[in-house]
């Protein structure tokens, strides 16, 4: 699994407005329905109302590549521009390291 954390930074609530429009327009649901998408969720840090975090997980790089080649990427780019957002990205590849599981309360 590949997880990408995208931090959208804006001004005057624009990052939150972007996330709200992604949800209300159906674009977020369309991305969630794409083959290989495992997670697509927005969060807002408690101490930073001008940032929205997107956690976006995919089965593999081929699924991400297909998503990036999809027509909805143009819509997404237009919304980012509309809300004048700046982004930073973190990328993680999951492993099967089991030793940490003893610290997880389920």
C-alpha positions in Angstrom: 0.0 0.0 0.0 1.2 3.5 -0.8 -0.2 6.4 1.3 0.2 10.0 0.3 -0.4 12.8 2.9 -1.2 16.0 1.1 -1.3 19.2 3.1 -3.3 21.9 1.5 -2.5 25.4 2.8 -4.6 28.4 2.0 -5.9 31.7 3.5 -9.2 32.8 4.9 -10.6 29.3 5.1 -9.9 28.5 1.4 -8.4 25.0 2.2 -11.5 24.0 4.1 -13.7 25.4 1.3 -11.7 23.4 -1.2 -12.3 20.2 0.8 -15.9 21.0 1.2 -16.3 21.5 -2.5 -14.4 18.2 -3.3 -17.0 16.4 -1.1 -20.1 18.3 -2.3 -19.2 18.1 -6.0 -18.8 14.3 -5.9 -15.2 14.4 -7.0 -14.0 12.9 -3.7 -16.5 10.0 -4.0 -15.5 9.4 -7.6 -11.9 9.1 -6.5 -12.9 6.7 -3.7 -14.6 4.6 -6.3 -11.5 4.3 -8.5 -9.9 0.9 -8.7 -7.1 0.6 -6.2 -8.2 3.5 -3.9 -8.2 2.4 -0.3 -8.6 5.7 1.5 -9.4 9.3 0.6 -10.2 11.4 3.7 -9.8 15.1 4.6 -8.8 16.2 8.1 -8.1 19.6 9.6 -5.4 20.1 12.2 -6.7 21.5 15.5 -4.1 24.2 15.8 -4.0 25.3 12.1 -7.4 26.3 10.6 -5.7 27.3 7.3 -4.5 23.8 6.5 -6.4 20.7 5.4 -4.7 17.2 5.4 -5.7 14.7 2.8 -4.8 11.1 3.5 -4.9 9.2 0.2 -4.0 5.5 0.1 -3.7 3.2 -2.9 -3.0 -0.5 -3.5 0.1 0.2 -5.7 1.8 2.7 -8.0 -0.1 1.5 -11.0 -3.4 2.6 -9.3 -1.9 6.0 -8.5 -0.7 6.4 -12.1 -4.2 5.5 -13.4 -5.7 8.1 -11.0 -3.3 10.8 -12.2 -4.2 10.0 -15.8 -7.9 10.3 -15.1 -10.0 13.2 -16.4 -10.9 14.2 -12.9 -7.4 15.3 -12.2 -8.2 18.4 -14.4 -11.1 19.2 -12.2 -9.0 18.8 -9.1 -6.3 21.0 -10.5 -8.9 23.7 -11.3 -10.3 23.6 -7.8 -6.8 23.9 -6.3 -6.2 27.0 -8.5 -9.6 28.4 -7.6 -8.8 28.3 -3.9 -5.2 29.4 -4.5 -3.8 26.4 -2.5 -0.2 25.5 -1.9 0.7 21.9 -1.1 3.3 19.8 0.7 3.4 16.1 0.3 4.6 13.1 2.3 4.7 9.6 0.8 4.8 6.3 2.7 5.0 2.7 1.6 3.6 0.2 4.0 5.5 -2.8 5.3 4.5 -5.8 7.2 6.5 -5.1 10.4 4.4 -6.8 13.0 6.4 -6.0 16.2 4.6 -2.6 16.6 1.2 -4.4 16.9 1.8 -5.1 20.5 1.6 -1.4 21.2 -1.8 -0.9 19.4 -4.9 -1.1 21.5 -7.9 -2.3 19.4 
